[in-house]
C-alpha cells in the first residue's frame, strides 16, 4: 500500500506561483508513476501532470504545459508540482496519485490506485 500526503496549497494572486508537495510512503516506488490531478468546484477531476519515479519521464496536460513543472526527489520520496503564472482557471483542489500500469502517460484518474487527501489552491484575479 502507498500513502500520499499533499501540501503547499493556499491563496495566491493571479500571475503568482506555488509549489505543491506529495510525500509518499509505504511500498517501494521504483515502478510507480505519480500523477497530479485537480478538481474545480462542479467539474470533473482532470489530469495535470505525471512523472515516472525511476527515470523522471514527465508528461503534462496542454493547459499547464510551460507553466507547471513536475519533479521528484527520490531521497525524500517526494514529488513536487511547481506552478507558475497561475490564473483563476487553476483554482481547484489538487491531488497526487500513484499507479504502476504499463501505459505512459496515464491520464485517466480511474487508473490510479492510491490518492492523497488533496490540497486546495485558490487563485484570486
NORRARA-V367151 format. One line per field, one symbol per residue. psi: psi as a letter, one per 40 degrees, with the letter a starting at -180 (. if undefined). burial: # if it has 16 or more other C-alpha atoms within 10 Angstrom, else .. A space follows every 10 residues. Layout:
psi: ???
burial: ???
This chain:
psi: ihhhhiieia hiiheaiihi ihhiibiied eiihihiihi heiihiidii ihddefiiii ideehedihh iihddefhhi hhhifiidee hihhiiiiif aehhihehde ehdiiaeihh hhhh.
burial: .######.#. .#.#..#### ####....#. .######### ....###### ###....### ...#...### ##....#### #.##.##..# ########## ....###.#. .#..##.### ####.
